[in-house]
Amino acid sequence: MPAMRDGGRRGRSRSSSSTGGKKDKEKEKENRDRSRSRSKGRRKDKLILNVSNLTRNVNEEHLQEIFGLYGKVKETTLAVDKNVGLPKGYAHIEMASEHDAEKAVAGLHNGQIDGNTIKVELQGDKKKRVADENKRPPAQTAVRKPPVRPDRERERERERDRDRRDRDRERSR
């Protein structure tokens, strides 16, 4: 058997060291894993629905039943206030397919549950909307004074009159 010059490694060039080759492969694998996770995250955003403006009477079973009319519900997560033990008024619902999620948004957005008009949107759409809102410069609005009730205005007028009288008395002394 002929002697190998490359230290027993066939098919590799001499210029790549054993650790350099491993590092390159690990970097490639990391990049592939990252790109996969990004696409999974985007896909998952299209399966998860954000539901807001729920009453405190709504529970996960109600939501599964209601959203189940539009397709298969994988998971329902209702946000609960730990201090009080009551729902916070919003939930995340994961549907089995994008088609089911889109049907649920079309059918339930601005619908009513327990008397409240709810808002249903895809998680990806919400993230996009929030990011766009953060990019826009804040709208320049005039600072408005709160409306003054007539009885408060009368009271302020009386106080001003009293102050004037007091000042006039002080001056006359």
Beta strands, then each sheet from edge to edge (+ up, - down):
strand 1: 48-52
strand 2: 73-81
strand 3: 86-95
strand 4: 112-113
strand 5: 116-117
strand 6: 119-122
sheet 1: 2+ 3- 1+ 6-
sheet 2: 4+ 5-
end
